[in-house]
Amino acid sequence: MPMYVYEAKEPEQGCAKCAHGFEIAQSINDAKLTACPDCGAPVFRVIQAPGLGRSETDLHYRAKRAGFKCLKKVTKGEYEPIY
């Protein structure tokens, strides 16, 4: 389920949760929140870039966990282990 970020429209009127922004898991078919679930202050959805790729460190961690080694090219035909 996607995570969405919401912030208070007027942070000084919101609670600690919505004044600084909060994340909530919602179905893509669910309606946008219009009020903070804790205090009822008006909120809006913050548009963010989707997380489409995996970071390089995540890929190295997954490879190590699976028993593989990650290598970095040093010179032509020469490689050294990253970890």
Secondary structure, DSSP 8 states (H G I E B T S, - for coil): --EEEEEESSGGGS-HHHHS-EEEE--TTS----B-TTT--BEEEE------S--HHHHHHHHHHTT---EEEEETTEEEE--
